[in-house]
Amino acid sequence: MIFVHRRRFLSVAALATFTAACGSEAGSASRGVEKLAFRNPLRIPPLLQPKRDRKGVRTFELTMQQGRARILPGTQTATWGFNGPFLGPTLRAARGDVVQMAVTNRLAEAGTVHWHGMRLPARMDGGPHQTIEPGATWTPRWTIDQPAATSWYHPHPHGRTAAHVYRGLAGMFIVDDDERLELPSRYGVDDIPLILQDKRFGPDGASFSGDPLKGTFGILGDHVLVNGTYDPFLRVGTERVRLRILNGSTARMYHVGFADRRRFQVIGTDAGLMAAPVEVDRLSLTPGERAEVVVAFTAGEQVVLRSFGGDNDIDKGDLDLLRIVAVPRLEDSPAVPRRLADLAPIQPPQGARVRRFRLNGHDAINGREMDMARIDEVVPAGAVEIWEVENNVYAHNFHIHEVAFRVLDVAGSPPPAYTNGHKDTVYVPSKSTVRLAVQFGHHTDPASPYMYHCHILRHEDSGMMGQFVIVRPGTENQVPHTLPGAGHGH
């Protein structure tokens, strides 16, 4: 019998703790793996069912609220969540759907909700300009027009994103399309979401601790939560299982693989399925990045999913994440197809515009801190450009709203094969330059900007963020670089 936990997210948990505390807010940790008991069934975020009107518009209702969740044994922790005390339900829509969000803010402070990975008009993007005041409801609407992908949603208030995400405001957003592939697709059965987040707890476990705006990177926690579950296990009943892995942490980098070093197939990156699967025994994800993988199991076996430590400042220490237990008799699963998606290459044309971005310290891009009233870049709709992101200091990553991009090279070398799909977030190693072929969409609005920024949220909140607008080709020089009434600074 396949065990699937389907109750609403009324309580949560923390996952793998690792021995040695992270010494400072920037964090360092022992490389030893703490032995977990794997006592708790992995919670599966519920699918939020939309309301559908006569015109076919699907409305998803979300409420940001405070709560208390059972995370560590024997106590409750003060948390924030969507439609419950911690984290949020999974949203699911298909290409061609018209969707509307009804996001109500029941918090004591203003917030936003950003649809990370969505190709949509800037006014619907949920960046820092689309503020939702306490008691208000925001109702963005757009048509889903992008390939199948694993996206997510989270707050994006300027200067407060790290605090809001750290307290628990995050959820997955799955996009489907009409491709008929024999891939595991039964949500919560053989298609499993895994939201990875690290936390620190106060001495009594009643609250999260640490200041997300202190130290080089903010908070690197000594507990990791998987879908909010403490010390978790997952029973699987099929020969192959699809894992949709999201790094929802504020700073930590995960190097995900199995304790027995088994190989698995990467089938998707941030912006959708790859052209063909890539077999690996480990993959790396920085904050905001996603990967879809398919793993094979044999009846009756048990294996631990782990994050292996590294030397990139934000990935210290091995951490056990989840024990997967295969039941004694498994359902047959077809092999992963050799071809997955008709992936149109993102190819810059001859003479493509090259834009250069230099990441300075933790609070500036090209020597300038974020200014809500300043437009930094103006891009013609439908353009394919080359963006060069140079990192002169410690670990950073880089996320661009609205777009899909292809990683051309990292420090002059080809990227790992499993990152060759379309992406929207990329790791930028210390003392290196990453070059991206960036494909922009067709939603034009000279007065409503999208963001680009480091997705280490301590850096984003401190000013390592810029703004761009997409405009009708040929009108780039007509766009003012100041937004009236937007306010300055960060």
C-alpha positions as CSV (number, residue, x, y, z in Angstrom):
1,M,0.0,0.0,0.0
2,I,1.3,3.4,-0.9
3,F,1.4,5.8,2.1
4,V,0.7,9.4,1.2
5,H,0.1,12.1,3.8
6,R,-2.6,14.4,2.3
7,R,-3.9,16.4,5.2
8,R,-3.8,20.2,5.0
9,F,-0.6,21.9,6.1
10,L,-1.9,22.4,9.7
11,S,1.4,21.5,11.2
12,V,5.0,21.4,10.0
13,A,8.3,20.2,10.9
14,A,11.9,20.6,10.6
15,L,14.1,18.0,9.0
16,A,17.6,16.9,9.3
17,T,19.6,18.6,12.0
18,F,23.4,18.3,11.6
19,T,25.8,18.1,14.5
20,A,27.8,21.3,15.2
21,A,26.0,24.5,15.2
22,C,26.6,27.0,12.5
23,G,29.1,29.2,14.4
24,S,28.0,32.6,13.1
25,E,25.1,34.0,11.2
26,A,27.3,33.5,8.1
27,G,27.6,30.0,9.3
28,S,30.1,27.2,9.5
29,A,29.3,23.6,10.3
30,S,30.7,20.2,11.0
31,R,31.0,17.9,8.0
32,G,29.6,14.9,10.0
33,V,26.1,13.7,9.3
34,E,23.8,13.6,12.2
35,K,22.0,10.2,12.5
36,L,18.3,10.8,12.2
37,A,15.6,8.4,13.2
38,F,13.3,9.2,10.2
39,R,10.2,8.9,12.4
40,N,7.8,11.3,10.6
41,P,5.9,10.8,7.3
42,L,6.8,13.5,4.8
43,R,4.0,15.9,4.5
44,I,2.7,16.6,1.0
45,P,1.4,20.2,0.5
46,P,-2.2,19.9,-0.6
47,L,-3.2,20.9,-4.1
48,L,-5.3,24.1,-3.9
49,Q,-8.5,23.7,-6.0
50,P,-9.3,26.9,-7.9
51,K,-12.8,28.3,-8.3
52,R,-13.9,28.4,-12.0
53,D,-16.3,31.0,-13.4
54,R,-18.5,30.8,-16.5
55,K,-15.7,32.2,-18.6
56,G,-13.3,29.5,-17.5
57,V,-11.2,31.8,-15.3
58,R,-9.6,29.8,-12.5
59,T,-9.3,31.8,-9.3
60,F,-6.8,30.6,-6.5
61,E,-7.5,32.1,-3.1
62,L,-4.5,32.6,-0.9
63,T,-4.3,34.2,2.6
64,M,-1.1,35.3,4.2
65,Q,-1.4,34.7,7.9
66,Q,0.4,34.1,11.2
67,G,0.2,30.8,13.0
68,R,1.8,28.2,15.2
69,A,3.1,24.9,13.8
70,R,4.3,21.6,15.4
71,I,7.8,21.4,14.1
72,L,10.2,20.1,16.7
73,P,8.8,17.4,19.0
74,G,6.9,18.6,22.1
75,T,6.5,22.3,21.1
76,Q,4.9,24.7,18.7
77,T,6.8,27.3,16.7
78,A,5.5,30.7,15.7
79,T,5.3,30.8,11.9
80,W,3.7,32.4,8.9
81,G,2.0,30.6,6.0
82,F,-0.5,30.7,3.2
83,N,-3.9,29.3,4.0
84,G,-2.5,27.7,7.1
85,P,0.2,28.3,9.8
86,F,3.3,27.4,7.7
87,L,4.2,27.2,4.0
88,G,1.4,27.0,1.5
89,P,-0.6,24.8,-0.8
90,T,0.6,23.7,-4.3
91,L,-0.9,25.7,-7.1
92,R,-1.4,23.8,-10.4
93,A,-2.5,25.2,-13.8
94,A,-2.1,24.3,-17.5
95,R,-0.8,26.2,-20.4
96,G,-3.6,28.2,-21.9
97,D,-5.4,28.6,-18.6
98,V,-6.6,32.1,-17.5
99,V,-5.7,32.3,-13.8
100,Q,-6.5,34.9,-11.2
101,M,-5.0,35.1,-7.8
102,A,-7.0,36.5,-4.8
103,V,-4.2,37.1,-2.3
104,T,-5.4,38.5,1.1
105,N,-2.9,39.9,3.6
106,R,-3.9,39.0,7.2
107,L,-0.4,39.9,8.5
108,A,0.4,43.0,10.6
109,E,2.6,44.4,7.9
110,A,2.6,44.9,4.1
111,G,3.8,42.2,1.8
112,T,3.8,41.0,-1.8
113,V,3.6,37.6,-3.6
114,H,6.0,37.0,-6.5
115,W,5.3,34.2,-9.0
116,H,8.9,33.0,-9.4
117,G,9.4,31.5,-12.8
118,M,6.2,32.8,-14.4
119,R,6.2,34.6,-17.8
120,L,3.6,37.3,-17.2
121,P,3.0,41.0,-17.3
122,A,5.1,43.1,-14.9
123,R,2.1,44.5,-13.1
124,M,1.1,40.9,-12.2
125,D,4.6,39.8,-11.2
126,G,4.3,40.5,-7.5
127,G,7.6,42.3,-7.1
128,P,8.2,45.1,-4.6
129,H,6.0,47.5,-6.4
130,Q,2.8,45.3,-6.1
131,T,2.4,45.9,-2.3
132,I,-0.5,44.3,-0.5
133,E,-1.4,46.3,2.6
134,P,-2.7,44.6,5.8
135,G,-6.4,43.7,5.2
136,A,-6.2,44.2,1.5
137,T,-6.6,41.7,-1.4
138,W,-4.6,41.7,-4.6
139,T,-6.1,40.1,-7.7
140,P,-3.6,39.7,-10.5
141,R,-4.8,37.9,-13.7
142,W,-2.9,36.4,-16.6
143,T,-2.9,33.6,-19.2
144,I,-0.4,30.8,-18.6
145,D,1.8,30.8,-21.7
146,Q,4.9,28.8,-21.1
147,P,6.1,25.2,-21.1
148,A,5.5,22.7,-18.3
149,A,7.7,23.7,-15.3
150,T,8.1,23.6,-11.5
151,S,7.8,27.2,-10.3
152,W,7.1,28.6,-6.9
153,Y,5.6,31.6,-5.1
154,H,7.0,33.7,-2.3
155,P,7.0,37.3,-0.9
156,H,9.1,40.0,-2.4
157,P,8.7,43.2,-0.3
158,H,11.7,45.4,-0.6
159,G,14.1,45.0,2.3
160,R,11.9,42.4,4.0
161,T,11.9,39.4,1.6
162,A,14.3,37.3,3.7
163,A,12.2,37.7,6.9
164,H,9.0,36.8,5.2
165,V,10.3,33.7,3.4
166,Y,12.2,32.6,6.5
167,R,9.1,32.7,8.6
168,G,7.4,30.3,6.2
169,L,5.7,32.1,3.3
170,A,6.4,29.9,0.3
171,G,4.7,27.3,-1.9
172,M,5.1,25.5,-5.2
173,F,3.4,26.4,-8.5
174,I,3.3,23.6,-11.1
175,V,2.6,24.4,-14.8
176,D,1.4,21.6,-17.1
177,D,1.2,21.5,-20.8
178,D,-0.2,19.1,-23.4
179,E,2.9,17.0,-23.9
180,R,2.1,13.3,-23.6
181,L,5.1,11.8,-21.9
182,E,5.3,8.7,-19.9
183,L,6.7,10.4,-16.8
184,P,5.6,9.9,-13.2
185,S,2.7,12.4,-12.8
186,R,0.4,11.4,-9.9
187,Y,0.9,14.2,-7.4
188,G,1.8,12.9,-4.0
189,V,2.1,9.3,-5.2
190,D,5.0,9.1,-7.7
191,D,5.3,12.9,-8.4
192,I,6.6,14.4,-5.1
193,P,7.4,18.0,-4.2
194,L,10.4,18.6,-2.0
195,I,10.8,22.1,-0.6
196,L,14.2,22.4,1.1
197,Q,14.6,25.1,3.8
198,D,17.1,25.5,6.7
199,K,16.2,27.1,10.0
200,R,17.5,28.0,13.4
201,F,15.3,27.6,16.5
202,G,15.3,29.4,19.8
203,P,16.3,27.4,22.9
204,D,12.7,26.3,23.5
205,G,11.8,25.7,19.8
206,A,8.9,28.2,20.1
207,S,10.3,30.5,17.4
208,F,12.8,30.7,14.6
209,S,16.0,32.6,15.6
210,G,18.6,34.6,13.8
211,D,18.7,37.8,11.9
212,P,18.4,37.4,8.2
213,L,20.1,40.7,7.6
214,K,23.2,40.0,9.7
215,G,26.5,38.5,8.6
216,T,27.7,37.9,5.1
217,F,24.8,35.6,4.1
218,G,22.2,36.1,6.7
219,I,21.0,32.8,8.3
220,L,22.5,29.4,7.6
221,G,20.4,27.2,9.8
222,D,21.3,24.0,11.7
223,H,18.0,22.3,10.9
224,V,16.7,21.6,7.4
225,L,13.0,21.3,6.7
226,V,11.6,19.2,3.8
227,N,8.0,20.3,3.1
228,G,8.2,21.4,6.8
229,T,8.7,17.9,8.1
230,Y,11.0,17.0,10.9
231,D,13.1,13.8,10.7
232,P,11.1,12.6,7.6
233,F,10.6,9.5,5.6
234,L,8.6,8.8,2.4
235,R,7.1,5.5,1.4
236,V,7.0,4.9,-2.3
237,G,5.1,2.3,-4.2
238,T,6.4,2.6,-7.8
239,E,9.6,1.6,-9.5
240,R,10.3,5.2,-10.5
241,V,9.5,8.4,-8.7
242,R,9.7,12.0,-9.9
243,L,11.0,14.5,-7.3
244,R,10.4,18.2,-7.9
245,I,13.2,19.8,-5.7
246,L,13.0,23.4,-4.8
247,N,15.7,25.3,-2.9
248,G,13.5,27.5,-0.8
249,S,16.2,28.6,1.6
250,T,17.3,32.2,2.1
251,A,21.0,31.4,1.6
252,R,22.0,27.8,1.8
253,M,23.3,25.8,-1.3
254,Y,22.5,22.1,-1.5
255,H,24.4,19.4,-3.3
256,V,21.7,16.8,-3.5
257,G,22.4,13.0,-4.0
258,F,21.8,9.7,-2.4
259,A,23.9,8.2,0.4
260,D,24.6,5.1,-1.7
261,R,25.7,7.3,-4.7
262,R,23.1,5.8,-6.9
263,R,22.6,7.6,-10.2
264,F,19.4,9.3,-11.2
265,Q,18.1,11.3,-14.2
266,V,17.6,15.0,-14.3
267,I,14.6,15.8,-16.5
268,G,13.9,19.4,-15.8
269,T,15.5,22.7,-14.7
270,D,13.9,26.0,-13.5
271,A,12.0,26.8,-16.6
272,G,10.9,23.4,-17.8
273,L,11.8,20.0,-19.1
274,M,15.1,19.4,-20.7
275,A,15.5,18.2,-24.3
276,A,16.8,14.8,-23.0
277,P,17.5,13.4,-19.5
278,V,20.9,13.7,-18.0
279,E,22.2,11.0,-15.6
280,V,24.0,12.2,-12.5
281,D,24.8,11.1,-9.0
282,R,24.6,14.7,-7.6
283,L,23.2,18.1,-8.5
284,S,23.6,21.5,-6.9
285,L,20.9,24.1,-6.2
286,T,21.3,27.6,-4.9
287,P,18.3,29.6,-3.4
288,G,15.4,29.8,-5.9
289,E,16.7,27.1,-8.2
290,R,14.6,24.0,-9.0
291,A,15.2,20.6,-10.6
292,E,13.0,17.7,-11.6
293,V,14.6,14.3,-11.3
294,V,13.5,10.7,-11.7
295,V,14.9,8.0,-9.4
296,A,14.6,4.2,-9.7
297,F,13.9,2.0,-6.7
298,T,13.8,-1.8,-6.0
299,A,11.2,-3.4,-3.8
300,G,11.9,-3.3,0.0
301,E,15.0,-1.1,-0.1
302,Q,15.7,2.0,1.9
303,V,17.9,4.9,0.9
304,V,18.7,8.4,2.3
305,L,18.6,11.5,0.2
306,R,21.4,13.8,1.4
307,S,23.0,17.2,0.8
308,F,26.8,16.8,0.6
309,G,28.9,19.6,2.0
310,G,31.0,21.9,-0.1
311,D,33.5,24.8,0.0
312,N,31.4,27.6,-1.4
313,D,30.7,29.4,1.9
314,I,27.0,28.7,1.8
315,D,27.1,24.8,1.7
316,K,29.1,23.7,4.7
317,G,28.4,20.3,6.3
318,D,26.6,17.2,5.1
319,L,22.9,17.0,5.9
320,D,20.6,14.0,5.7
321,L,17.3,15.2,4.1
322,L,14.9,12.3,3.8
323,R,14.7,8.5,4.0
324,I,12.9,6.9,1.1
325,V,11.4,3.5,1.8
326,A,10.2,1.3,-1.1
327,V,7.3,-1.0,-0.2
328,P,7.7,-4.8,-0.7
329,R,5.8,-4.8,-4.0
330,L,6.3,-2.0,-6.4
331,E,4.1,-0.9,-9.4
332,D,5.8,-1.0,-12.7
333,S,7.0,2.3,-14.1
334,P,8.0,3.0,-17.7
335,A,11.6,4.0,-18.4
336,V,12.2,7.8,-18.8
337,P,11.8,8.7,-22.5
338,R,15.0,9.4,-24.4
339,R,13.5,12.7,-25.7
340,L,11.6,14.9,-23.3
341,A,10.8,18.3,-24.8
342,D,11.1,20.0,-28.2
343,L,13.4,22.6,-26.5
344,A,13.9,25.6,-28.8
345,P,17.5,26.8,-28.3
346,I,18.0,30.2,-26.8
347,Q,20.5,31.5,-29.3
348,P,21.6,35.1,-29.4
349,P,21.6,36.6,-32.9
350,Q,24.8,37.9,-34.5
351,G,25.5,41.3,-32.9
352,A,23.3,40.6,-29.9
353,R,23.2,43.3,-27.2
354,V,25.7,42.5,-24.3
355,R,24.9,43.8,-20.9
356,R,27.4,43.5,-18.0
357,F,26.6,43.2,-14.3
358,R,29.2,43.3,-11.5
359,L,28.2,42.0,-8.1
360,N,29.8,44.2,-5.4
361,G,30.0,43.0,-1.8
362,H,26.4,42.2,-0.7
363,D,24.6,45.3,-1.5
364,A,25.2,46.6,-5.0
365,I,25.2,45.8,-8.7
366,N,27.5,47.8,-10.9
367,G,28.3,49.9,-7.9
368,R,24.7,51.0,-7.3
369,E,22.3,49.9,-4.6
370,M,18.7,49.2,-5.6
371,D,16.5,52.3,-6.1
372,M,12.8,51.7,-6.4
373,A,12.4,54.8,-8.6
374,R,15.3,54.0,-11.0
375,I,15.0,52.0,-14.2
376,D,18.4,50.4,-14.8
377,E,17.8,48.6,-18.1
378,V,15.4,49.0,-21.0
379,V,14.9,45.9,-23.2
380,P,12.9,45.5,-26.4
381,A,10.2,42.8,-26.4
382,G,11.2,39.4,-27.7
383,A,15.0,40.2,-27.6
384,V,17.6,37.6,-27.0
385,E,20.6,39.2,-25.3
386,I,23.9,38.1,-23.6
387,W,24.1,39.0,-20.0
388,E,27.5,38.7,-18.3
389,V,27.4,38.5,-14.5
390,E,30.7,39.1,-12.8
391,N,31.3,38.2,-9.2
392,N,34.4,39.7,-7.6
393,V,33.7,38.5,-4.0
394,Y,32.1,35.6,-2.2
395,A,29.2,33.3,-3.3
396,H,26.3,34.9,-5.1
397,N,23.6,33.8,-7.5
398,F,21.5,35.6,-10.0
399,H,17.7,35.5,-10.8
400,I,16.0,37.4,-13.6
401,H,12.2,37.8,-13.4
402,E,10.0,36.9,-16.4
403,V,12.8,35.5,-18.6
404,A,14.2,32.1,-19.6
405,F,17.9,31.8,-20.1
406,R,20.6,29.4,-21.2
407,V,23.9,29.3,-19.3
408,L,26.6,29.8,-21.9
409,D,29.6,29.3,-19.7
410,V,30.9,29.6,-16.1
411,A,34.4,31.1,-15.7
412,G,34.9,30.4,-19.4
413,S,34.0,26.7,-19.2
414,P,30.8,24.9,-20.2
415,P,28.2,24.5,-17.4
416,P,27.3,21.0,-16.0
417,A,25.2,19.1,-18.5
418,Y,22.3,18.9,-16.1
419,T,22.0,22.7,-16.2
420,N,21.7,22.8,-20.0
421,G,17.9,23.4,-19.9
422,H,16.1,26.7,-19.7
423,K,16.6,28.4,-16.4
424,D,15.8,31.6,-14.5
425,T,18.3,31.4,-11.6
426,V,22.0,30.5,-11.7
427,Y,24.9,30.2,-9.2
428,V,27.7,32.7,-9.8
429,P,30.8,31.3,-8.0
430,S,33.3,33.5,-6.2
431,K,35.8,35.3,-8.5
432,S,34.1,34.2,-11.7
433,T,31.9,35.4,-14.6
434,V,28.8,33.6,-15.8
435,R,27.5,34.4,-19.3
436,L,23.8,33.9,-20.1
437,A,21.7,33.9,-23.3
438,V,18.6,35.6,-22.1
439,Q,15.2,35.3,-23.8
440,F,12.8,38.1,-23.0
441,G,9.0,37.9,-23.3
442,H,6.5,40.1,-25.2
443,H,4.6,41.8,-22.3
444,T,5.4,45.5,-22.7
445,D,5.0,48.2,-20.1
446,P,7.5,51.1,-19.8
447,A,6.1,52.1,-16.4
448,S,6.2,48.7,-14.6
449,P,9.6,47.1,-14.0
450,Y,10.7,43.5,-13.5
451,M,13.6,42.7,-11.2
452,Y,17.0,41.0,-11.4
453,H,18.9,40.3,-8.3
454,C,20.9,37.9,-6.1
455,H,18.6,35.3,-4.7
456,I,20.6,35.0,-1.5
457,L,17.9,37.1,0.3
458,R,20.3,38.9,2.7
459,H,21.9,40.4,-0.4
460,E,18.7,41.1,-2.3
461,D,17.3,42.9,0.8
462,S,20.5,44.9,1.2
463,G,20.3,46.4,-2.3
464,M,21.8,43.8,-4.7
465,M,18.9,44.2,-7.1
466,G,18.1,46.2,-10.2
467,Q,15.1,46.9,-12.4
468,F,14.3,46.6,-16.1
469,V,11.3,47.3,-18.3
470,I,10.3,45.6,-21.5
471,V,9.1,47.9,-24.3
472,R,8.0,47.9,-27.9
473,P,11.1,47.5,-30.1
474,G,12.2,50.9,-31.4
475,T,10.9,52.8,-28.4
476,E,13.9,52.1,-26.0
477,N,15.2,55.7,-26.2
478,Q,11.8,57.1,-25.4
479,V,11.5,55.5,-21.9
480,P,12.3,57.7,-18.9
481,H,14.7,56.1,-16.4
482,T,12.8,57.3,-13.4
483,L,9.5,56.0,-12.1
484,P,7.4,58.9,-10.8
485,G,6.2,58.4,-7.2
486,A,8.0,55.1,-6.7
487,G,10.1,56.2,-3.8
488,H,13.9,55.9,-3.6
489,G,16.4,53.8,-1.7
490,H,16.0,50.4,-0.1
